[in-house]
Amino acid sequence: MKTALITGITGQDGAYLAKLLLKKGYRVVGLLAHRSTNALWRLSYLNIDTEVEYSDGDLTDLSSLIRIIEKIVPDEVYNLAAQSFVGASWQQPILTSQVTGMGVLHMLEAIRLTNPQIKFYQASSSEMFGLVQQPVQSEETPFYPRSPYGVAKLFGHWMTKNYRESYNMFTCSGILFNHESPLRGLEFVTRKVTNAVARIVVGKQNELRLGNIDAKRDWGYAGDYVEAMWLMLQQPHPDDYVIATGKTASVRDMCKIAFSYAGLNYEDYLVIDPELYRPAEVDILLGNPAKARKKLGWEAKTSFEELIQLMVEADLARMKEK
């Protein structure tokens, strides 16, 4: 039985990855930083909260990471923990840098000092591309982050590559483009939209306030994307991969799909709020997943329309339970 340590296990990706690894017969241990109250709700939603082991620790505390690795002796470490809301990174740039950036270095150093044979996955982000330098972004596209979050992710990405090249460690980065699910937090635009649709349907809300609805992203389903993370650590050699659908859609497109699925016209409820615009906007992101398709045999299975409909259905079900 392999043992996997997952940081950020209480997040969207951590929960789906834990479920995948449990199905594959892994012993799964989650790092818990105890920063939130109902931290395990996503794992409970997937009915796996009692199948996962938990260990207290924090990415900002190197000593706790060393202690955990020595205790559980993982074969694989998946570093998914981060201050992951891009918008908040302008209000909390130092925290974002410490957790999303330096936290990666702490984990890499903990692995190097305890057991350099451990395989390591780093959750990099398409936000590193920022002000895109090429129409379609691949592993070779230059980076130009446009937020403190993107800058912090880029630090972690390059550190992952540096430890691979400096210490011959098996370290991989997955440059994941936007990926969503019913487990997304309400602060993210996809869930903000689908939750608003559900609340409007049951009469608990009468408008949806958004900022730049013409921003375009390459959106996929988180449940598909965690399989790519696992596949990276099963390869004979470590490498970095863009994980994306290869298609793009705007926030406006998302609103149309979500509202029409509930039999509504989004234009009757949408309010553009200038306060919700970002200080520096990323207008469009579009990934090229050719390398992942060729080397990992991975490709996205869930379409954007199916994803949004899945999220609307889940939020409608939540409203009926209340």
N, C-alpha and C positions, 0 to 999 in steps of 0.2 A: 504494500500500500504506500503510495506517495503521499507526502505531506505538503500542503500549500499554505503559505501565509499570505493573507490578503489585507492590505491596508485600505481604508475606505470601504470596508465591507458593508457598512450601513448605507452606502450610497446606491444609486441606481445600478451602476456597472458592477459594484461589488456583490450585490444581491444576485444578479443574473449569473455572474461568474461563479459564485459559490454553488448555485444550483447546478450549473453545468459540471463543475468538478466533482460534486457529490455523486452525480449520475455516473461519472467515470470511475468511481471508486476511491477517490481521494479522501484523505483526512484533511478537513478544512479548518484552519484557525484564523480568526479575524482579529485584527488589532483594533482595540476600542480606546478612543481618546477621552471619552466621557465628556463631550462638549455639549451634547444636546439631551433633551429629556426622553422623548419616545424614540430612541435611536434605532430600535430593531423593527420598526413597523414594516419596512420593505421585506425583510427576511420572513416576517410573520405572514405578509401578503402572499409570499411564494411557498408558505408552509415548510420552511426549512430552518426556522429559528432555533429549534431544539436539536438539529443535526450538526450545527456548527459549534466549534469550541471558540472561546473568547479569551483574549489576553490583554491586560491593561498596558498601554504604552502610548507614545506620542512621537511623531516624526521630528518634532523640535527637540527631542531629548535623546541624544545618541546612546547614552548609557542604558536607557530602557529598551532600545532596539537590540543592542548587543545581548542583553539579558534574555530577551524573548527568543532570539535566534539560537542561543546556546541551550535554552530550555526545550524548545519544540523541534529543533533540528529539521528545518524545512528543506525539501528538494527544490521547490520553486517559490519565489516571492513575486507577488503581483502588487506593484505600487500604484494604487488608484486614488489614494487620499490626496486632497487638495482643497484650497479655498477655490471652489470651482465655478462660482458665479462671476462672469466677466464684468458685469456692471458694478458689482461691489468692490472690484479690485481698485477702482479709482478712489473710493472712500477708505479702503484698507490696504494701501500698497505695501506697507511694511509687513503686516501679517501675511499677505498673499506671497510676498517674497520669501518669508521664513518657512511657510508650510509648503507652498507649491514649488518653490525653487530649492532652498536649502534642505528641505525635508528629503529630497531625492538624494542629495549628497550624503546626508546622514545615513540613509539606508544602504547606499552603495558602500560606504566606509564600514558600516557594521558588518556587512557581508564579507568584505575584504579581510577584516580583522578576525573573523570567526571561521568562515568556511568559504573560500573563493570559488568553490565548485558549485555553489548554489546558483541556479538559473534565475535571472532577474528580468522582469517586464516593467517598463516604464510607460505610464499613460501620457504620451505626448499629445499635442492638440493642433488642429488646423488653424487655431488662432495665432500660431507662430508665423503663419504666412501673412496675416494682416493685410497690409497694403500690397496686394498681390503683384508679383513681378512677372507672372506668366498667366495666360487665360485659364489654363488648367494646371493644377498643382500636383507635382509628383515628388518622389524622394529627392530629386535633383533641383527642385525649385528653390531659389534663394529665399531666406526668411526676412520678414519685415514686420515684427509684431507691433500692434497698435493699442495695446492696453497693458497695464502692469501684470495682468494675468498672463498674457501672451509672452511678455518678457521673462517672467518667472518660469513658465513652461519651457522656454527656449534654453534657459540655464540648465534645467534638469535634463533636457534632451541632449545637450552637448556633454554634460557630465557622464551620462549613460554611455555615450560613444567613447568618451575619453577613458573611462574605466575599462571598457572592452579592449581598447587599443593599448593602454598602458600596462594592464595587469592580466591580459588574456582571459578576462572573465566573460561568461556567457550572459551578456546584457543586451536586451532588445528594446527598441522604442516603437510603439504603435502610434503613428500620426493619425489619430482618429478624427474624422470630420463629424459634424453634429450628429448625435445619435440620441434618440428619445424613446419614451415608453410610458405606460401608465404609472411607472414608479418615479418619474421626473418630479422634482420639487416645484412648488407653485410659483417660484420666482423666475422660472425659465419660460420663455415666450410660448413654446409649444403647449405646455401644460396650462399656462395662464389662459390661452385661447380655449382649449378643450374644456377646462373647468368652468370658464365663463359661459360657454354654450350650455353645459349641464345646469348651471345655476339659473340661467335665463329661462330654460325650458320649465323649471319647477317654480319660477316666479321669485327667486331669491336675489336676482340681479337684473338690472335693466340696461346696462351699457358695458362696453369693453373699451378700456383706455389703453392705447398703444402709442409707441413712438414711430420710428421709421419702418413702415410696413412694406417698403420696396427693397429692403435688404434681402439678399438672396443667399441661401445656404444649400449645401449638399447634405440632406437629411436622411438618416437611416434608422433602423430599429436596434436598440441596445442589445436585445436578445440575440440578434445575429452577430453583432460586433464582438461580443465576449468570446465567441468561438475562435475568432482570429487571434485574440490574445493568447489563448491556449496553444493554437497551432504554431505560433512563433517560437515557443519554448520547446517544441517537439522536433524542430529542424536540426540537421547535423551541425549547422553553423549559425551563430547569432547575426542578426541584421535588423535594419529598420524598415518599416512598411507603412505606406499610406493605406488607410482603411476607409473606404467611401463607396457611394453608389455610382458615381460618375454622372449623376443628374443633379440639377439645381432647381429650386423653387423659392418663391418669395414668401414673406410673411403674409402678404395679401392673398396669395394662392392658398396658404394654409387656412386663413379665415374663411375663404370661399368654401373649401372642402368641409371644414368642421361645421359651419353653420348650415350648409345645404344638407348635410347628413342628418341634421335634426329638423329639416324642413323649414329653415329660416334663411333670410337674406342678411348677410353680414353688414351690408351698408345701413341697415336700419338700427344697428346697435353700436357700430364702431365710432369711437371718438379719438381723434389724433391729439395727443398731449405733448407739446413741445418739451415739457419737463422730462420726458422719458427718452429723449434723444441722448446718445452717448457723446462724450467730449471728442472722441475720435472714432469715426465709424468705419467698420469693415463692410464694404458694399456688397461684395460677392465672393463666395468660396466654392470651388468646384474641384473635386479630387479625381485623380487618375489611379484606380486600383489595379492596374494591369500587373504590377509586380506581385501583389498578393494573390491575384488570380492564377498567375503562372507558377509561383514558387510554393504557395501555401495551399492552392486548390480552393481558395475561399472566394465567395462573392455574396453580395447582399441578396437575401431571399424575399424581403418584405418591401413592397412599393411604398412611396410616400403617401398615396391615397389610403392604402391599407393601414399604414401606421397611424394616421390621424383618425381614421374611423375607429381603430382599436382603442385609441386614447379617449375619444368621445364616449364610446360604449362603457369604458371603465369608469369614467367620471359620472355618467348617468346612473350607473349601478351604485356608485358611492352615495349619490344624492338620495336614491330611493331607500338606502339603508338607514339614513339619518332620521 
